[in-house]
Amino acid sequence: MPTRSRTRHPATYLRHWFRTARHRLRLRDRRPPSRALASHTPSGVQPAQHPVTRRSAEAIAVLIREGWNVHHPPYGYTTMTVTGAQSRRGRPRTRLTPDPRRALVVQDVFYWRAVTGLSVEHITARLDADHDRYPPPGTHISWPPAAVDSMLTDIKYTGYQATGTRDENGVFRPVEYWVLSDQPAHRALVTAALFWAAQDPATSVRRIPHRLLAPVHGFATSSDGKEER
């Protein structure tokens, strides 16, 4: 009488391996984040799983606190090279400096929002009505409303370098995630009071770092918050 073979079918081994691998992945996802990683992560930088990503975020945070520019300059600013300041790879360090033409546009936008109370849509329409005076950003042939909204929520216009202040929807994140320069890093285009007055209630924050509420020294401002020229 023939005996039944005890050898399992290959498909049986495959199903067993799949169930084991899925179980291990579930256990890994349930593990709490490493306390050691959280304690060594600088304020404003979210812990990253990959060491290279974490080191890159930490390096960027250090440069931001020192006031260096590490991103594309926002509308109204350009970059200037600082003599004698270079990265480890020999690249020159840069800081933000006002764009003589576009800086005035930024000040008008904040004034319209904070003082006049115009909506983003109305501000966009006013900008598009005169491109010679209000040149669109980048290669755009008209002003996207998102560009206006991004401008109104960019803390860099108060003179501080910053990163990690907003989420992907443009809403302010909790202050614990912010990385700000220790001191004013470049010339402010608007006062802190005008900046916070321009914020929509949906994007306002309950706690504001005290150094963002301090007046910008060295630049005279008019009663409407614009820099006097």
C-alpha positions as CSV (number, residue, x, y, z in Angstrom):
1,M,0.0,0.0,0.0
2,P,1.5,3.3,-1.0
3,T,2.4,5.7,1.9
4,R,1.5,9.4,2.0
5,S,4.4,11.6,1.5
6,R,5.2,14.1,4.3
7,T,6.8,16.5,1.9
8,R,4.9,19.8,1.8
9,H,3.9,21.4,-1.4
10,P,5.9,24.5,-2.3
11,A,2.8,26.7,-2.2
12,T,2.4,25.6,1.5
13,Y,5.9,26.9,2.3
14,L,5.2,30.2,0.5
15,R,2.0,30.8,2.4
16,H,3.8,30.0,5.7
17,W,6.6,32.4,4.8
18,F,4.1,35.2,3.9
19,R,2.2,34.9,7.2
20,T,5.4,35.0,9.2
21,A,6.8,38.0,7.3
22,R,3.5,39.9,7.7
23,H,3.4,39.1,11.4
24,R,6.9,40.5,11.9
25,L,6.1,43.7,10.0
26,R,3.1,44.3,12.2
27,L,5.2,43.8,15.3
28,R,7.8,46.3,14.0
29,D,5.2,49.0,13.2
30,R,3.8,48.7,16.8
31,R,7.2,49.5,18.4
32,P,7.4,52.9,20.1
33,P,9.9,55.4,18.7
34,S,13.3,55.3,20.1
35,R,13.8,57.6,23.1
36,A,17.5,58.0,22.4
37,L,16.7,59.2,18.9
38,A,14.1,61.7,20.2
39,S,16.4,63.1,22.8
40,H,19.2,63.8,20.3
41,T,16.9,65.3,17.7
42,P,17.1,69.1,17.7
43,S,13.9,71.0,18.4
44,G,11.9,71.5,15.2
45,V,13.2,68.4,13.5
46,Q,11.0,65.3,13.3
47,P,12.8,62.0,14.1
48,A,13.7,60.2,10.8
49,Q,14.2,56.5,10.6
50,H,17.1,56.6,8.1
51,P,20.3,57.9,9.7
52,V,21.3,59.8,6.6
53,T,18.0,61.6,6.5
54,R,18.2,62.4,10.2
55,R,21.8,63.8,9.9
56,S,20.7,65.9,6.9
57,A,17.8,67.4,8.9
58,E,20.0,68.1,11.8
59,A,22.6,69.9,9.6
60,I,19.9,72.0,8.1
61,A,18.5,73.0,11.5
62,V,22.0,74.1,12.6
63,L,22.4,76.3,9.5
64,I,18.9,77.8,10.0
65,R,19.6,78.7,13.6
66,E,22.8,80.5,12.5
67,G,20.8,82.5,10.0
68,W,22.0,80.9,6.7
69,N,19.8,80.5,3.7
70,V,19.4,76.9,2.7
71,H,16.2,77.1,0.5
72,H,15.1,78.9,-2.5
73,P,14.6,82.6,-1.5
74,P,11.0,83.6,-1.1
75,Y,9.4,86.2,-3.3
76,G,10.7,89.6,-2.4
77,Y,14.2,88.3,-1.5
78,T,17.3,87.3,-3.4
79,T,20.5,85.8,-2.0
80,M,23.9,87.3,-1.4
81,T,27.1,85.5,-0.9
82,V,29.0,86.0,2.4
83,T,32.7,86.4,1.9
84,G,34.8,83.9,3.8
85,A,31.8,81.6,4.7
86,Q,31.9,78.3,3.0
87,S,30.5,74.8,3.5
88,R,32.6,71.7,4.0
89,R,32.4,71.1,0.3
90,G,33.6,74.6,-0.5
91,R,30.2,76.1,-1.5
92,P,29.7,79.7,-0.4
93,R,27.2,80.4,2.3
94,T,24.4,82.8,1.5
95,R,21.9,85.1,3.3
96,L,18.7,86.7,2.1
97,T,18.6,90.3,1.0
98,P,15.6,92.3,-0.3
99,D,14.9,92.3,-4.0
100,P,14.5,96.1,-4.7
101,R,11.5,95.6,-7.0
102,R,9.7,92.7,-5.5
103,A,10.1,93.6,-1.9
104,L,7.6,96.4,-2.4
105,V,5.1,93.9,-3.7
106,V,5.4,91.9,-0.5
107,Q,4.7,95.0,1.7
108,D,1.7,95.9,-0.4
109,V,0.3,92.3,-0.1
110,F,0.6,92.3,3.7
111,Y,-0.9,95.8,4.0
112,W,-3.9,94.8,1.9
113,R,-4.5,91.7,4.0
114,A,-3.8,93.1,7.5
115,V,-5.1,96.6,7.2
116,T,-7.5,96.7,4.3
117,G,-8.8,93.2,5.0
118,L,-8.8,91.9,1.4
119,S,-9.2,88.2,0.8
120,V,-6.5,86.2,-1.0
121,E,-8.7,86.1,-4.1
122,H,-9.1,89.9,-4.2
123,I,-5.3,90.4,-3.6
124,T,-4.6,88.0,-6.4
125,A,-6.9,90.0,-8.8
126,R,-5.3,93.3,-7.8
127,L,-1.8,91.9,-8.5
128,D,-2.8,90.5,-11.8
129,A,-4.2,93.9,-12.8
130,D,-0.8,95.4,-13.0
131,H,2.1,93.0,-13.8
132,D,4.5,95.8,-14.5
133,R,4.2,96.9,-10.9
134,Y,3.5,93.5,-9.4
135,P,5.6,90.9,-11.4
136,P,4.3,87.3,-10.9
137,P,6.7,84.9,-9.2
138,G,9.1,82.7,-11.1
139,T,8.0,81.8,-14.6
140,H,4.3,82.3,-13.9
141,I,2.4,84.5,-16.4
142,S,-0.2,85.4,-13.7
143,W,-0.4,85.3,-9.9
144,P,-1.5,81.9,-8.4
145,P,-3.6,82.3,-5.3
146,A,-1.4,79.7,-3.6
147,A,1.6,82.0,-4.1
148,V,-0.2,84.8,-2.3
149,D,-1.3,82.5,0.5
150,S,2.3,81.1,0.9
151,M,3.6,84.7,1.0
152,L,1.3,85.7,3.8
153,T,2.3,82.7,6.0
154,D,6.1,82.9,5.5
155,I,7.7,84.0,8.7
156,K,11.0,84.9,6.9
157,Y,9.5,88.2,6.0
158,T,9.9,89.2,9.7
159,G,13.7,88.9,9.4
160,Y,14.2,85.4,10.8
161,Q,15.3,82.3,9.0
162,A,12.8,79.5,9.5
163,T,11.8,76.0,8.5
164,G,9.2,73.5,9.6
165,T,6.7,76.2,10.5
166,R,3.9,75.0,8.2
167,D,2.5,71.7,7.0
168,E,1.7,70.7,3.4
169,N,-1.6,72.7,3.6
170,G,0.1,75.9,4.6
171,V,-1.3,75.7,8.2
172,F,1.0,76.6,11.0
173,R,2.3,73.5,12.9
174,P,2.8,73.4,16.6
175,V,5.6,75.7,17.8
176,E,7.6,72.7,19.0
177,Y,8.3,71.7,15.3
178,W,9.6,75.2,14.3
179,V,13.3,75.9,13.7
180,L,14.1,79.6,13.8
181,S,17.3,81.6,13.7
182,D,18.6,82.6,17.1
183,Q,18.6,86.3,15.9
184,P,17.3,88.3,13.0
185,A,19.2,87.0,10.0
186,H,18.3,89.4,7.2
187,R,16.4,92.6,6.5
188,A,12.7,92.3,7.5
189,L,10.1,93.4,4.9
190,V,7.2,93.7,7.4
191,T,7.0,94.1,11.1
192,A,6.0,91.2,13.3
193,A,2.8,93.0,14.3
194,L,1.8,93.4,10.6
195,F,2.6,89.8,9.9
196,W,0.5,88.4,12.7
197,A,-2.4,90.8,11.8
198,A,-2.4,89.3,8.3
199,Q,-2.9,85.7,9.5
200,D,-6.2,84.1,8.9
201,P,-7.9,82.6,12.0
202,A,-7.6,79.2,10.4
203,T,-3.8,79.4,10.3
204,S,-3.1,81.4,13.5
205,V,-1.2,79.9,16.4
206,R,-1.8,80.2,20.1
207,R,1.8,80.5,21.2
208,I,4.2,82.7,19.3
209,P,8.0,82.7,20.0
210,H,8.8,85.8,22.0
211,R,11.6,86.8,19.7
212,L,9.1,87.1,16.8
213,L,7.2,89.7,18.8
214,A,10.2,91.9,19.4
215,P,10.6,95.0,17.2
216,V,13.1,94.8,14.3
217,H,16.0,97.0,15.3
218,G,17.7,99.2,12.8
219,F,14.8,99.8,10.4
220,A,12.3,102.5,10.8
221,T,8.7,101.7,10.1
222,S,5.6,103.7,9.4
223,S,2.3,103.5,11.2
224,D,1.0,100.9,8.8
225,G,3.9,98.6,9.4
226,K,5.7,99.2,6.2
227,E,9.4,100.1,6.2
228,E,10.0,103.7,5.6
229,R,12.2,104.6,2.6
